[in-house]
Amino acid sequence: MTVHDQPSISIAIIGGGPGGLGTAIALSELPFVSVKLYEQAPKPREVGAGSSIGRNAWNVLNLLGAAEGIRGGKLGYSWQRNGRTCEPVNLDSDSSEALADEQAEEDPRYAAIRARRTRLQAALLEKVPAGTIQFGKNVVSMRDLGADQGVWLGFRDGTDTTADYVVGADGIRSGTLAFPVLIPISSIDHIKDIPTSNGWWHGLNSHLYFARVDDESEKEPQLCEITIRSYNEPVTPDRAATWAIPATNERLSLDFGHAQEYNPRIQELLKAVPEGTRREFAMVAGPCLQEITAWGKVALIGDASHPLSGAFGSGAAFAMEDGWILARTLELEHSRNPIT
């Protein structure tokens, strides 16, 4: 490394989800950049149930060097069923089946899968350079220090830091509620006529999503995801700011009436979820922002900048792509106008 290539700018990343981790990996490869990632959790944690890994996600994971070791249940045609009767619902099935056929013809290494979120997080964490992440750092204030002076960041623990640039990758939590959980697929073997490929049961006030998150060749226990998403309870600001709130099976059944809303076979499926394993998440939703940059020093990526509806588990892929493109843009600008 030459003197010219020594780190000359500092970048602070806020948020240690897939978007923040992917951005940290991409930016750390630039020799003229020093990176710090600040995560409010006190230690590494992987929350949530499953994440969808499609071709775009595979592409960016390969670029980040983090694709190895991520396995999951293959996604193809997604069935749609009436939650009360379990009868199939025809929702443009021709195009869905065509998409499944098209995916089947692709390189099997990059087939669309539903993977445990823990595996995605772990694969990314492994590629972040040591010393990059600081845990227990919840940003509560930020201030522009003026021309060529960077940005001041204040943390809840009373400490502070400065950086030339800031990347906001801390997501957004608002909209509807979801209750995801992972359980062994073997725990529902006793339930008759339950499809074990990915798909949805639709109710009046909610829907239930089911998917395998492990490859069928893996050893037991192979896991599946069961996620209920509620439409009939508003998400207040205090709840939207909280992630992975413990949710009892009784609350899910009584407060929302979800169990009564579904066919008895689906009720049996819900009973297979062990008490204490389910969590409440405020799903991502929100308006498009007019601006995703500020002061010429701050940029938002992922759900913080373009929140999705949260129904397909694709937000992680978008966020990782954002981070990769941000790094490439900075690299190109540096090649044209080297930062000194």
C-alpha positions in Angstrom: 0.0 0.0 0.0 1.4 3.4 -1.0 1.1 6.6 1.1 -1.4 7.8 -1.5 -3.6 4.7 -0.7 -3.6 5.1 3.1 -7.1 5.6 4.5 -7.9 9.2 4.0 -11.7 9.3 4.8 -13.7 7.8 7.6 -17.2 6.4 7.2 -19.5 5.5 10.1 -22.3 2.9 9.3 -25.3 2.9 11.6 -27.0 -0.6 11.9 -25.7 -4.1 11.9 -28.3 -5.9 9.8 -27.5 -7.4 6.4 -27.4 -4.0 4.8 -25.0 -2.5 7.3 -22.8 -5.6 7.3 -22.7 -5.8 3.5 -21.8 -2.1 3.3 -19.0 -2.6 5.8 -17.5 -5.4 3.8 -17.7 -3.5 0.5 -16.3 -0.3 1.9 -13.5 -2.0 3.8 -12.1 -3.3 0.5 -11.4 0.3 -0.5 -7.8 1.2 0.6 -8.6 4.9 1.1 -11.5 4.3 3.4 -11.6 3.5 7.2 -14.9 2.0 8.3 -16.6 1.7 11.7 -20.0 0.1 12.1 -22.2 1.0 15.2 -24.8 -1.5 16.3 -27.2 -0.8 19.2 -27.4 -4.5 20.2 -25.0 -5.4 23.0 -23.6 -8.4 21.1 -24.0 -10.1 17.7 -27.5 -11.3 17.3 -29.5 -12.8 14.4 -33.2 -12.1 14.8 -36.1 -13.0 12.5 -37.0 -16.3 10.8 -36.3 -16.6 7.1 -34.8 -14.5 4.4 -35.4 -15.0 0.6 -32.2 -15.4 -1.4 -32.8 -14.9 -5.1 -30.5 -14.4 -8.0 -29.8 -10.7 -7.2 -29.0 -11.6 -3.6 -26.7 -14.5 -4.7 -24.9 -12.0 -7.0 -24.1 -9.5 -4.3 -23.3 -12.2 -1.8 -20.7 -13.6 -4.2 -19.3 -10.1 -4.8 -19.0 -9.8 -1.0 -17.4 -13.2 -0.7 -20.2 -14.3 1.7 -22.2 -16.8 -0.4 -20.4 -19.9 0.8 -22.2 -21.9 3.4 -25.7 -20.3 2.9 -28.2 -23.0 2.4 -31.9 -23.2 2.6 -35.2 -24.6 1.3 -35.6 -24.1 -2.5 -38.3 -21.8 -3.6 -40.4 -22.4 -6.7 -44.0 -22.1 -7.4 -45.7 -20.5 -4.3 -49.1 -21.9 -3.6 -51.9 -19.7 -2.4 -54.8 -21.2 -0.3 -57.9 -20.1 1.4 -57.1 -20.1 5.1 -60.6 -21.3 6.1 -61.1 -24.1 3.6 -57.5 -24.8 2.5 -58.7 -24.7 -1.1 -56.2 -23.5 -3.7 -56.7 -19.9 -4.8 -55.8 -19.2 -8.5 -53.7 -16.0 -8.5 -52.1 -15.7 -11.9 -50.8 -19.3 -11.5 -49.6 -19.4 -15.1 -47.0 -16.7 -14.6 -46.0 -18.2 -11.2 -45.5 -21.6 -12.7 -43.5 -20.1 -15.6 -41.3 -18.3 -13.1 -40.7 -21.6 -11.3 -39.8 -23.3 -14.5 -37.4 -20.5 -15.5 -35.7 -20.7 -12.1 -35.3 -24.4 -12.4 -33.3 -24.0 -15.6 -30.8 -21.6 -13.9 -27.6 -22.6 -12.3 -28.7 -24.8 -9.3 -26.1 -23.1 -7.1 -28.1 -19.9 -7.4 -31.6 -21.2 -7.2 -34.0 -19.1 -5.1 -34.1 -20.3 -1.5 -35.6 -19.4 1.8 -32.7 -19.5 4.3 -32.4 -19.1 8.0 -31.7 -15.4 8.7 -29.1 -16.6 11.2 -27.1 -18.1 8.4 -27.2 -15.0 6.3 -26.1 -12.8 9.2 -23.3 -15.2 10.2 -22.0 -15.4 6.7 -21.8 -11.6 6.5 -20.3 -11.2 10.0 -17.5 -13.6 9.1 -16.4 -11.3 6.3 -16.4 -8.0 8.2 -12.8 -7.1 9.2 -12.0 -7.5 12.9 -12.4 -4.4 14.9 -14.9 -2.8 12.5 -18.0 -3.3 14.6 -18.8 -1.6 17.9 -21.7 -3.1 19.8 -24.0 -1.4 22.4 -23.9 1.9 20.4 -27.3 3.4 19.9 -27.1 6.7 18.0 -29.4 9.3 19.5 -28.1 12.5 17.9 -26.2 13.7 14.9 -24.8 17.1 13.9 -23.2 18.6 10.8 -19.8 20.0 11.8 -19.6 22.3 8.8 -17.6 22.3 5.6 -14.8 19.7 5.6 -15.4 18.9 9.2 -17.6 15.8 9.0 -20.4 14.6 11.2 -20.7 14.4 15.0 -22.5 11.3 16.4 -23.8 11.1 19.9 -24.6 7.7 21.5 -27.1 6.8 24.3 -24.2 5.7 26.6 -22.9 9.2 26.6 -20.0 8.6 24.2 -19.5 10.3 20.9 -17.5 10.1 17.7 -17.0 11.9 14.4 -16.7 10.6 10.8 -16.3 12.2 7.4 -19.4 10.4 6.1 -22.3 8.5 7.6 -24.4 5.6 6.1 -27.8 5.0 7.7 -28.6 1.3 7.5 -30.8 1.1 10.6 -34.0 0.2 8.8 -37.6 1.4 9.5 -40.2 -0.4 11.5 -43.8 0.6 11.0 -47.0 -0.6 9.3 -48.4 -4.1 10.1 -47.3 -6.8 12.6 -45.7 -10.1 11.9 -45.0 -13.1 14.1 -42.3 -15.3 12.6 -40.9 -18.5 14.1 -38.8 -21.5 13.1 -39.7 -25.0 14.2 -38.6 -28.5 13.1 -40.4 -29.8 10.1 -40.7 -33.1 11.9 -43.0 -31.5 14.5 -45.8 -31.2 12.0 -45.5 -34.6 10.3 -48.6 -35.7 12.2 -50.8 -33.1 10.5 -52.5 -34.5 7.4 -52.7 -32.7 4.0 -50.4 -29.8 4.9 -48.3 -28.7 2.0 -44.6 -28.5 2.9 -43.4 -26.3 0.1 -43.5 -22.5 0.3 -46.8 -20.7 0.1 -49.6 -18.7 1.8 -52.9 -19.3 3.6 -55.0 -16.2 3.4 -57.5 -15.1 6.1 -59.8 -12.1 6.5 -57.5 -10.2 8.9 -54.1 -11.8 8.3 -52.2 -14.3 6.3 -50.0 -17.2 7.2 -46.7 -17.9 5.3 -45.0 -21.3 5.3 -41.6 -22.2 3.9 -38.8 -24.6 4.4 -35.5 -22.8 5.4 -33.2 -25.8 5.2 -32.1 -27.9 2.2 -33.7 -31.3 2.2 -30.3 -32.9 2.1 -29.3 -31.5 5.5 -29.3 -33.5 8.7 -32.2 -33.2 11.2 -33.6 -31.2 12.6 -34.6 -29.4 9.4 -36.5 -26.2 10.1 -39.5 -24.5 8.6 -40.8 -21.0 8.9 -44.3 -20.2 10.0 -45.1 -16.4 9.9 -48.5 -14.9 10.7 -48.9 -11.3 9.5 -51.7 -9.2 11.1 -53.6 -6.4 9.3 -56.0 -5.4 12.0 -53.9 -3.9 14.7 -52.1 -0.5 14.2 -48.4 -0.2 15.0 -47.9 2.6 17.4 -44.5 4.5 17.4 -43.4 2.9 20.6 -43.9 -0.5 19.3 -42.5 0.3 15.9 -39.2 1.2 17.6 -38.9 -2.2 19.3 -37.7 -5.3 17.5 -38.4 -9.0 18.4 -40.9 -8.5 21.3 -41.7 -11.9 22.9 -45.3 -12.9 21.9 -47.2 -15.7 23.7 -49.2 -18.2 21.7 -52.3 -17.2 23.8 -51.9 -13.6 22.8 -51.7 -14.6 19.2 -54.8 -16.7 19.4 -57.0 -14.5 21.6 -56.0 -11.0 20.8 -56.1 -11.4 17.1 -58.4 -14.4 16.7 -55.9 -15.9 14.2 -56.4 -19.5 15.3 -60.2 -19.2 15.0 -59.8 -17.6 11.6 -58.1 -20.6 10.1 -59.0 -24.2 9.1 -58.5 -26.8 11.9 -55.5 -28.2 10.1 -53.9 -24.7 10.3 -54.8 -24.5 14.0 -52.9 -27.7 14.5 -50.0 -26.2 12.7 -50.0 -23.2 15.1 -50.2 -25.5 18.1 -47.0 -27.1 17.0 -45.1 -23.8 17.9 -43.5 -24.2 21.3 -44.4 -21.5 23.8 -41.8 -18.8 24.2 -40.4 -19.1 20.7 -42.5 -16.6 18.8 -41.6 -12.9 18.5 -43.5 -9.8 17.3 -42.0 -7.7 14.5 -43.2 -4.4 13.1 -43.1 -5.0 9.4 -41.4 -2.5 7.1 -43.7 -0.1 5.4 -43.7 3.6 4.7 -43.8 6.4 2.2 -41.0 7.1 -0.4 -38.6 9.7 0.9 -38.0 12.8 -1.1 -34.3 12.9 -0.1 -32.1 10.0 1.1 -29.0 12.2 1.6 -28.2 15.2 3.8 -25.4 17.7 4.2 -23.5 16.0 1.4 -22.2 13.6 4.1 -25.1 11.3 5.1 -26.8 8.7 3.0 -29.6 6.2 3.8 -29.6 2.7 2.3 -31.9 -0.3 2.4 -35.3 0.0 4.3 -34.2 3.3 5.7 -34.3 4.8 2.2 -36.8 2.7 0.3 -39.0 0.7 2.6 -40.8 -2.3 1.2 -44.0 -4.0 2.3 -42.1 -6.7 4.1 -44.0 -9.6 2.6 -41.3 -11.4 0.6 -38.2 -11.2 2.6 -36.3 -9.4 -0.1 -35.3 -6.3 1.8 -31.9 -7.7 2.8 -31.0 -8.2 -0.9 -31.9 -4.6 -1.7 -29.9 -3.3 1.2 -26.8 -5.3 0.4 -27.0 -4.1 -3.2 -27.3 -0.5 -2.0 -24.1 -0.9 0.0 -22.2 -2.5 -2.9 -23.2 0.2 -5.3 -22.3 2.9 -2.8 -18.8 1.4 -2.5 -18.4 1.2 -6.3 -19.6 4.8 -6.7 -17.1 6.0 -4.1 -14.4 4.0 -5.8 -15.2 5.5 -9.2 -15.2 9.1 -7.8 -11.9 8.5 -6.0 -10.3 7.3 -9.3 -11.4 10.5 -10.9 -10.7 12.9 -8.0 -8.4 11.2 -5.5 -9.2 12.2 -2.0 -6.1 13.5 -0.1 
